[in-house]
Amino acid sequence: VLLPLQEAAVKRHGLFDGGNLLIQAPTSAGKTFIGEMAAVQTALKGKRVVYLAPIKALAEEKYADFREKYDAYGMKVIVSTRDRREFDADLESGSFSIAVVVYEKLEQLLVRRPERIAELALVIADEIEILSDPERGAEAELLLTQVRRAGCRLIGLSAVLGHADKLAAWMDAGLVSYTQRPSELRFGVIH
């Protein structure tokens, strides 16, 4: 059973139709699975997907999760961060189905091998609010501009965005916005 946000992305916003999307919803609303569904659909067609993560810990988590789920289906899942370089040759040669990378690693790849961007069918930008980061935002914007200009499909995921409608317009994307949490968050102290 899909969560309400996921159902809206599939039924009302054409998740499987190939357009760009910006998904804005609170934590635990199911944003990551929306990107994951699009990634799997794309990879099963033999096309390459990059899942951008803002930090290496999140990249490692997504890599472990995707690899566990999709290796058995013949999808080659790789990870590339500053600390994980064993798949850098695969990233550079395009030998992957889904590559989970930090923003800076994709940027470095495209400096060395700009032709690789034409081989990407889908880029999922997790925590796309990185665009507002004073230190990393400008580089992330340049990277996502390259992605857009290359004609790659772009799906942005974010919990918190100001002016989401303006970002969606810049991305030429449908905006899927949801404000409710599917489950109540509880705050407490464990003693």
DATADA-V32306 format. One record per pair of residues at least 12 apart in sequence whose C-alpha atoms are under 10 Angstrom apart, sorted by the first residue. I is the first residue (numbers start at 1). GAP is how many residues later the second one is. Records with the same first field share a line. If there is no record, write none. Layout:
# DATADA-V32306
I=GAP + GAP
This chain:
# DATADA-V32306
2=28 + 31 + 32
3=25 + 26 + 27 + 28 + 30 + 178 + 179
4=25 + 26 + 174 + 176 + 177 + 178
5=18 + 19 + 20 + 24 + 25 + 26 + 29 + 171 + 172 + 173 + 174 + 175 + 176 + 177
6=17 + 23 + 24 + 25 + 26 + 27 + 28 + 29 + 31 + 170 + 172
7=23 + 27
8=168 + 169 + 170
9=12 + 13 + 14 + 22 + 25 + 165 + 166 + 167 + 168
10=24 + 27 + 28
12=162 + 164
13=160 + 161 + 162 + 163
14=160
15=19 + 20 + 22 + 23 + 140 + 159
16=21 + 22 + 25 + 26
17=21
18=20 + 24 + 103 + 104 + 134 + 135 + 136 + 137
19=133 + 134 + 135 + 136 + 153 + 154 + 155
20=102 + 103 + 104 + 128 + 132 + 133 + 134 + 135 + 136 + 148 + 151 + 152 + 153 + 154 + 155
21=14 + 103 + 132 + 133 + 134 + 135 + 136 + 147 + 150 + 151 + 152 + 153 + 154 + 155
22=102 + 103 + 106 + 132 + 133 + 134 + 135 + 136 + 142 + 143 + 145 + 146 + 147 + 149 + 150 + 151 + 152 + 153 + 154 + 155
23=12 + 103 + 104 + 105 + 132 + 133 + 134 + 135 + 136 + 141 + 145 + 150 + 151 + 152 + 153 + 154 + 155
24=103 + 104 + 105 + 132 + 133 + 134 + 135 + 136 + 137 + 140 + 151 + 152 + 153 + 154 + 155
25=132 + 133 + 134 + 135 + 136 + 151 + 152 + 153 + 154 + 155 + 156
26=132 + 133 + 134 + 151 + 152 + 153 + 154 + 155 + 156
27=131 + 132 + 133 + 152 + 153 + 154 + 155 + 156 + 158
28=131 + 152 + 153 + 154 + 155 + 156 + 157
29=130 + 149 + 150 + 151 + 152 + 153 + 154
30=151 + 152
31=95 + 125 + 126 + 127 + 128 + 145 + 147
32=30 + 92 + 94 + 95 + 124 + 125 + 126
34=90 + 121 + 123
35=16 + 87 + 88 + 89 + 90 + 91 + 119 + 120 + 121 + 122
36=15 + 26 + 30 + 62 + 88
38=84 + 85 + 86 + 117
39=12 + 58 + 59 + 82 + 83 + 84 + 85 + 116
40=26 + 30 + 33 + 35 + 57 + 58
42=55 + 56 + 79 + 80
43=27 + 31 + 32 + 33 + 34 + 53 + 54 + 55 + 78 + 79
44=29 + 30 + 31 + 53
45=52
46=29 + 50 + 51 + 75
47=49 + 50 + 51 + 72 + 73 + 74 + 75
48=27 + 28 + 46 + 47 + 48 + 49 + 50 + 51 + 69 + 71 + 72 + 73 + 74 + 75
49=28 + 47 + 48 + 49 + 50 + 51 + 70 + 71 + 72 + 73 + 74 + 75 + 103 + 104
50=27 + 28 + 29 + 41 + 46 + 47 + 48 + 49 + 50 + 51 + 52 + 53 + 56 + 70 + 71 + 72 + 73 + 74 + 75 + 104
51=12 + 28 + 47 + 48 + 49 + 50 + 51 + 52 + 55 + 71 + 72 + 73 + 74 + 75 + 104
52=28 + 47 + 48 + 49 + 50 + 51 + 52 + 53 + 54 + 71 + 72 + 73 + 74 + 75 + 76 + 104
53=28 + 47 + 48 + 49 + 50 + 51 + 71 + 72 + 73 + 74 + 75 + 77
54=47 + 48 + 49 + 50 + 71 + 72 + 73 + 74 + 75 + 76 + 82 + 86
55=26 + 27 + 46 + 47 + 48 + 49 + 72
56=23 + 24 + 25 + 26 + 27 + 28 + 44 + 45 + 46 + 47
57=24 + 45
58=42 + 43 + 44 + 68
59=20 + 21 + 22 + 25 + 40 + 41 + 42 + 43 + 67
60=18 + 19 + 20 + 21 + 24 + 40 + 41 + 42
61=18 + 39
62=15 + 17 + 37 + 38 + 39
63=14 + 15 + 16 + 17 + 35 + 36 + 37 + 38
64=13 + 14 + 15 + 36
65=12
66=12 + 32 + 33 + 34
67=12 + 31
70=27 + 28
71=26
74=23
75=21 + 22 + 23
76=14 + 19 + 20 + 21 + 22 + 23
77=18 + 19 + 20 + 21 + 22 + 23
78=12 + 13 + 17 + 18 + 19 + 20 + 21 + 22 + 23
79=12 + 17 + 19 + 20 + 21 + 22 + 23
80=19 + 20 + 21 + 22 + 23 + 24 + 25 + 26
81=19 + 20 + 21 + 22 + 23 + 24 + 25
82=19 + 20 + 22 + 23
84=17
87=12
88=13 + 17 + 21
91=14 + 15 + 18 + 25
92=14 + 16 + 17 + 18 + 20 + 21 + 24
93=16 + 20 + 23
94=22 + 23 + 25 + 26
97=23
98=22 + 24 + 25
99=24
100=24
102=23 + 24
103=22 + 23 + 27 + 33 + 36 + 37 + 40 + 41
104=32 + 35 + 36 + 39
106=34 + 37
107=32 + 33 + 35 + 36 + 37 + 39
108=35
110=33 + 36
114=32
115=35
117=29 + 30 + 32 + 33 + 34 + 35
118=29 + 31 + 32 + 33 + 34
119=31 + 33
120=27 + 30 + 31 + 32 + 33
121=26 + 29 + 30 + 31 + 32 + 33
122=25 + 29 + 30 + 31 + 32 + 33
123=21 + 24 + 25 + 29 + 30 + 31 + 32 + 33
124=29 + 30 + 31 + 32 + 33
125=15 + 19 + 29 + 30 + 31 + 32 + 33
126=29 + 30 + 31 + 32 + 33
127=29 + 30 + 31 + 32 + 33 + 34
128=12 + 13 + 16 + 27 + 28 + 29 + 30 + 31 + 32 + 33 + 39
129=27 + 28 + 29 + 30 + 31 + 32 + 33 + 35 + 38
130=28 + 31
131=13 + 30 + 36
132=29 + 30
144=12 + 27
145=25 + 26
147=24
148=22 + 23 + 24
153=18 + 20
154=17 + 18 + 19
155=13 + 16 + 18 + 19
156=12 + 15 + 17 + 19
157=19
158=19
159=18 + 19 + 20
164=12 + 13
165=12
